[in-house]
Amino acid sequence: MIINKMPKPILDLEYLIILSREIKIIHFHYSKTDNGPIKKIMIEIFKTNVQNQIDTNIIIKNVLEYFPDHKVNFDLEDCDKILRIEANEIEPGKIIELVNTLSFDCIKLD
């Protein structure tokens, strides 16, 4: 996974833990909105078998249909074909189930 390719959000705090060959990301952002309290934003990283932009578009469309408040993107240059999801709350099991129903592999990286 290429860390420096991840978009840099405007945040107050950011925690990143990298362990072993597989990158383990425990990533929480705390951002203050202009007129609201500080909120926690989660990021989950998944390994997939997606091979092209057409497939990524299908997955992104379906994830956003069920989870419209999530930010979704792929890194197809990474050997693990990374699916990255950012939201206030993420249910990894439901993301995996949804991607699997579209006939793709999806494994949460711990």
Protein Blocks (a to p, Z undefined) as FASTA:
>chain_A
ZZklpccdddfbdcdddehjbdcdddddddddfkbccddddddddddfbfbfklmmmmmm
mmmmmmmmbccdddfkbmnlpacdddfbdcfklmmmmmmmnopacdddZZ
